[in-house]
């Protein structure tokens, strides 16, 4: 499985959940997460996508911490199985999806 496979599955499942899964590009700020997921009710989360078993690079982990300190959720997903748990967490209004890596995938 490739990172692209995880990304395609995320895009499709977020769309099915009524949300947007936008490619996040930030010129001049290397290491930014790959996607910005927006959901009804004003819920949002940054998502870093990785191949199975891969971890964020040090710069990516540092960027994740900056966003978390600002109060944003950041989730790292490294397989398609973790997507459903991530969606359940963020759309249910329950637990913070980023507190444990979104319930699956790799922890930042």
Protein Blocks (a to p, Z undefined) as FASTA:
>chain_A
ZZklmmmmmmmmmmmnopacdddddehiahiafbdcddehhiacddddddehiacdfklm
mmmmmmmmnopacdddfbfklmmmmmmmmmnopacfklnonopajdZZ
